[in-house]
Amino acid sequence: MSFPTTPEAMSPGWLAERLGQSADALRGFSVAKVGTGQMCDSFRLTLDWVHGIDAPATVVAKCPSHDEASRNIAKLTGTYVKEVSWYRELAAGSGVAAPHCYHAEIAGDDVDFVLLLADLAPARQGDQLTGLGLDGLAPCIDAAAGLHALLWNDPRLDTLPWLARDNSDVIRALFPQFYTGFRERYAERLAPEVLDLGAGIVEQIDAYLARQSAARTIVHGDLRIDNILFAPGGARCWLVDWQTLGRGSGASDLAYLIGTSIADPAERAAADRPAFDQWLAALRRHGIAPDEAGLWDDYRVGALSGYFMAVFASMSVERTTRGDEMFAVMAERPARQALMLGSLDLI
């Protein structure tokens, strides 16, 4: 490896050159930890440029997690490769609401990497625990449609190796044992019917992973408000944390967003179809002619994806107090959604 993967290892000269300046243009920089991500570590770098240099005052550096378990699962599933490849190969010029990337580099071990991204402050990360209602999610739904329209039934879905990577064997092997640990950890926190939904997924894991969607596209895979930055006032947003990119149904991404975001089950139930209709309208503005009935089935099945991710991620990454409650919420809200929509019955 010939590049730094922590702010402490970055020199002002190296950083300046990666930002398009001469090595002597940056006098120094300060570092502050940002975000609540558990798969990677992110830092805001405040840059002290030589007077007159036209360059960003701050950037965000994204680096491998300090936690060994998180790095191991990232290597196993290609997590870091996916995010670096997204910024290298697709993000620029895509029109998708995502941060500008100044530099993206990853080593051959698929673990050591660094991203230098535009700092979107004063935009703020959403709060998974607090949640967000349908009105607040409106810009997120439009941003999701922009992503999904990018490769809608596109042959490139099968030609980009980092996107076409199939982790189904890993998931099939790990999910049942992860669910056992999840059920033990949350036995007192979650209701029996919420816990039992996981047992139903385990029983139907092969059919769940093999199910064909009404349309294939690129999906974010972890589209929740902790992974979205909101401009002041909430009228604009940017999608971040591109580590779970894959191929699937955009409707599943949408169900994940709605199911994990809206705290009250009755409010969420009232929002499912309006959110889906808004997403369809946004797709049509991008020139897509969606199969409404087929995608609604995908949405209903997609309600399981938030629960699925909560089980898988909670047992894979560094354990924290906030993380425990976040994963409980991530399981509980979409479980109520999946039970109401009859998701398991469609597999």
PyMOL commands that set and color helices and strands:
alter all, ss='L'
color gray80, all
select helices_A, chain A and resi 7-9+12-18+23-25+68-77+79-91+134-150+155-158+161-164+168-185+192-203+205-210+225-227+250-261+265-285+292-314+321-341+343-346
alter helices_A, ss='H'
color red, helices_A
select strands_A, chain A and resi 26-34+40-49+58-64+101-106+113-118+124-125+217-219+228-230+237-239+246-248
alter strands_A, ss='S'
color yellow, strands_A
deselect
rebuild
show_as cartoon
